[in-house]
Amino acid sequence: MSNTRMPVGIVGFGVRALLIDDLLARDDIEVRAICDPSDSARARASDQVPSALVTAQLAEMLESGVEAVFVLSPDDTHAAVAKACLSAGVAVFCEKPIAISIEDADEMLVLAKQTGARLYLGHNMRHMPVVTLMREIIQSGRIGTVKAVWARHFVGHGGDYYFKDWHAEQKHVNSLLLQKGAHDIDVIHWLAGGYSQRVSGMGGLTVYGDVEHGKPAGDMMTDWISTDNWPPTEQTGVNPNVDVEDISMVTMQLDNGVFATYEQCHYTPDYWRNYTVIGTKGRLENVGDGPGDAVHVWMSRKAGFGAPDEVIEIPEASGSHGGADPLLLDEFIRFVRDGGTTETSPIAARQAVAVGVLGAESIRTDQGARDVPALDPELIRYFDEGQPGSRSGVAAQSAR
């Protein structure tokens, strides 16, 4: 790796820019420019990173010599911002979801291939210890060939995190099956070893449509989050324009024969993810999803409920999101400088969005099944091979 610090830009200095702490702690990154249309966000950026160019204009950021851009803005802006960066030959780290429509996601993939600018997706859960442990158990063959994956997400902070600001509006997120569920759907696909080809869903706005609406105290979720906000029916300051579901259930049929379900509820008392993976020789299930919790593995028959044959503790890891974020940044920086394959995948990100989009469409109409549109095999090959024709931002800019 080069000894020079990589000059990067950040688009969006809201709650997702908490990743800035990890960026500023690195000696191989220079945060050169920050772009946000909000006056208050630019003021925070100037205070936190006084050495950076702070601007409301994306073009000004792209002219500052950044080698890569972190797209951390609201979901509905991801496609436009990323496409502008890719067109300028700048490498892109795009926060999930890749986009809020299948069409925009596909256009991003095509543009990345056409320009040769490197595209990376921030699906940090592929680096979370609980997920990597489950994947290692599956790959060891202990539970046989995967046939089913069931995932439940208990979003205990949902009322504070997703129903008081732009996250609560379809025009900004389409559905929380994308904003929140893209992580889990991607994990389902990764653990199952395939992608969904048919999707159906049910769900609704069952609690937060009936609570007190108004303006929350503060500018973003970190200002108003409180575990004292309980029960969910007593939440205040909910977005008056809330039109996303607070409970969603999706079924998926994968291209390798695996069947899967994903369930998401935003008003549970607890906040964690539970995955059950069933194979031809056994099953696994995580009990808790953080360090010190465990993955249970059953590989022998039981009469009724029986103790697992193995209990494997989820390892400790340093850094945010269970240690995933530093590993994610390590991988992205290496990818921008050297290329090569990565654990995260733009193709997988598109496929997760496709499930979210079609699942939401099913929920809001007839609850019937939808087929996932196929991608060009050449496009899949390009990304699966690590974007072999891609260039780093500096190389792409010098080639123009």
N, C-alpha and C positions, 0 to 999 in steps of 0.2 A: 504494500500500500504506500501511496505517496506520503512524504513527510509534510506536505503543505496542507493547510486547513481548507476544507471544501467550503466555498462561499454558497450559502443557501438562502432562499427566501421563504417566507411564511405568508400564506394567504388565509386570512381569517384569524383574528386574535381574540376569540371568544373562549368558551369553556374548553374546547378541544385543544387550544393552544397551551394547555397544561403540559403538553409534551415539550414545551419550551424549556422546562426545567432540566429535562434529560439532554436536550440539545446544548444548552449553555454549559452543562457540566462536562462536555466532551472537549478534548483537545484537538480533534480532527475536524471540527465544524466551526465555521464562522457564520453567525446569523447576520447577513449583510443587509437584508431588506425585509420589511414587514408591510403587508398591504391589507387594509380593511376600510370599507366605506364609512364605518361608524366613528364619530368624533371621540366618543368615550373609549372605544377600543384602541384607537391610535394614541390617545393620551396614556393608557396603560402600557402600551408597547414602548412608547418613548421613555417612560419611567423605568421599565424593566430592562430594556435593551437600549441604553442611550447611544451606543455606538452605531446602531443600525439606521439605515434610511427608512423612514416611516412615511407611507404615502397612501392615498386613496386610489391611485391609478395603477392598474396591473401593468400597463405598458412601461411605466417608469421603473417598476421593479424588474421587469425583464431586460431593461436596458442597463441595469446596474452591474451586470457581469455575474449574476448568480449561475451556478452550475446545476442546481437542482431546486425545485420548489415543493414545499409541503402544502398541499391543498387541505386545509382544516376548516374551511368555510361551511355554511349550512348545506345540507344535502342537495337541494335543488340547484346549487351553483357549481357543483363538482364538475359536471360535464363541460360547461362553457369555460371555466377557468382552466381545467386540465387540457382541453383542446387548444386553447390559446398558448399554453406553455409548450405543448408538444409541437405545435406549428412553428414556434420560435426555436425549436431544437433543444429545449431544456428538459432535463429529466424530471419526472413527476413522481412524488410520493402522494398518492390519493387516499385520504381517509375513507373508510367504508361508510356507506355503500358506494360503489363505483359511480352510480347514477341512480335516478329514481324512475327511469324507464328503460326497457330493454333496448329500444332504438338508440338512445343516447349511449348506453354502455357499448353497443356494437360499433357505433361510430368512433368511440374512443379507441377501441381495439384496432380498427382499420387504420385510423390516423397514426397511431403509434407505430404500426408496421410500415406505413408509407413514409413517415418522416425519419424513422430509425431512432427517434428519441426514446429513451428508456422509461417504461411505465411500470410502477410498483404499487401494490395495494397494501394498505395498512391493516390487514387481517391479523392482528397481533395474537389472537388466540391460538394460532398454529405454533406459537412459541410458549404458551402457558404450560407450566409443569403438569397440571392435571390432564390436559389434552395430549401432550407428548407421551405421558405415561400410559394412557389408554391406548394410544396408537402403537406403542412398543409392545404392549401385551397382545394386541390383535396380530401384529406382524410376527410375534413369536409362535403363533399357531395354537396357543393354549386353548382358545375357545373355538377353534376350527374356522370354517368359512363364514363370514358375516352374512346374515340373512335379514336382520331387522335392527333398526336403530330408533329408539324412542328418546326424545329430548324434551325436558320440561324446564322452563325458565320462570322462576319465581322473582318477579321484579318488585321487590319491596319498596324501593324508592321511586316507583313509577310516577306517583302523583307529583312529586317534587321535580323529578328529572325531566319528564316528558309531557306534562300537561299544563304547564304554566307559561310556555313561550312558543317559539315557532315550531317546535317538535310536535305540537298538538294539531297542526294543520296539514291536510292532505297536499296542499299546493307546495309545501316545503319538503315533505318527507314521503308523500304518497301513502305509506303505511309504516307502522312501527315494525312490521315484518321485514322491512328493509333497514330502517335506522337501527333497530335493536336486534332484530332477528337475523340480519345478514351474517353476523358472527356465528350464530348457532347452526344456521343452515350450511354454512361453509364447513363447520366442524363435522356435521352429519355426513356431508359428501366425502370429507377427507377420511373419516373413520370407516365409512362404508366402501370406499374405493370406487365410487361412481358418481354420476350426476343425475339429478331428477329429470325424467322425461314426461311425467304426467303429474298434475298437482290439483288438489281441491281444498277448499277451506270453509270454515264456519267461524263466527265470532260476532262481536258487537261492542258498542259503547254502553257499558252496563252500569257504571258507577259515576265516572267523572263528567257525564253529561248532565247530572242532576245536582251537583254540589255547587257551592257559592263561586260564582265567577267574578273576575275583577283583575286588578293589576297586582302582581306579586311585588314584594319589597326587594329592590335591587335590580341589577342589569342582567344577571345570568344565574343559572341554577346553583352555583356555589354560594351565592348570596343568600338564598332562601331555604336551602336544604336543611331539614331538621327531623330527627327521629321522633320529636314530640308531636309531629303532625300525624295524629292517629286518633280514631280510626279513619280510613280513607273517606268516608262520607262527611267528615268534618274538615276536609281540605278547604282552603280559601285561596283566592287569587288565581283560580284556574282560568286559562285562556278562554275568553268568551266565544272564540271561534273554533273551539275544539270539534274536530270531525274525524279523528282517527279512533280505531278500536282500542279498548283497554283490555280486551281478552281476545285472543286469536288462536285457532287450532287448524293446523294444516297437515294433510296427508300427502305423501310423495311415493311414487313408484320410480325407482332408479333404473338406469340403463343396463345395469348388471344383475337385475332381478331382485335387488334389496328393496324392502318396503320400510318406510320411515314415517314418523310423526313428529311434529314440533308444536308445542303448546306454550303460550306466553301469557302471563297474567300480571297486570301492573298494580294490583292492590293487595298483594300477599303480605303477611307480617314479616316473613323472612326474605332474604335476598341472596339467591344462589342458583346455580345451574345443576341439573341432574341429568346424566346420560345413562341409558341402558343399551348395551350392545349385545345382541343374541346371535350366537354362531351355531354351527353344527355340532360342536363339542362342549359348549358351555355358554356362560354369559358373564359380562362384567357390568359393574355399576359404581359410579362414584358417590360416596357419602360425604358431602361437603366438596368444595372445589378449591380450597386454599391450602397453603403449607400446613402440615400436621394433620389434615384430613386424609381420607384414604379411598383407594379403589378396591372394591371387593370383587373377587373372582370365584365363580362356581364352576366346577368341572366334573362333579360326580352327582348322581341322583340323590334326592332327598325325599323323605316322606313328609310332605308339608314344607313349611319353612325350615331351612337348615342353615347352619353357620357356613360362611364361605370357606372354600378350600384355601384361599389365599387372601390376605389383607395387606395391601401394599401402600405404605404411607406416601403421600404426595410430598415431594422434596421441597426444601426451602430454596428460594431464589431471591436475589436482591434486585430492587428496582420496581417501578410502577407496574400495575396490572400483573401482579404475581411474578415479576421479573421478566415479563414478556417484552416490555417496551425497549429496554437496552439491547436485547437480542434482535429485535425488529430493526432498530437503528443500525446495529452492526451489519446486518444483512443488506440493508438498503445502501449504506455507504460503500460497501464492497461491490455491490451490484452496479452502482453508478460508475465507479472507477474501473472495475475489471470485467463487468458483465457476468454471464453464467447463470445457471439455474438458481432458483430461490424456493424456499418453503412456501411462501405466499404465491398466489397465481392470479393474474388478471382474468384468465379464462374462468377459474373457480369463482372469482368475484362476480363476473357476469352471470354465471349460473345460479349463484345465491340470489342475486337481484331478480332473475327471471322467476324463481320460486316465490319471492316476496310479492312481485307485481301480479303474477297470475293467482297467487293465493288470495291477495286482497280483492282482485276482481271477482273471484269466485265467492268470497264472503259477501260482497256488496251486491251480488246479483242472484244467481240461482243455486249457489253452493255446488255447482257441477264441476267436473274435471276439465282441466285445460292441458293442452300439449305444449311443452316448451319448444320454441322455435330452434331449429338446428343451426349451428355455426358452420362456417366454411372450414372444412378439414385442414386446408392449408394455413388458415389463421390459427387454428388450435395447435398445429404442429409448430408454428413459429414461436408461440409463447411457451409451449411445453418444452421446447428445446432451449429456453432461456433467452429468447429474443436474439438469435445469433447474428442478425444483421444490424443490431442496434448500436448506437454510439452514445458516449457520455455527452453531457451538455456542452462542455468546452469543445469537444471534437465536432459536434453537430453545428455549433455556432460558427466555428472557423471554416466549415465546409460550405457555408451559405454564400 
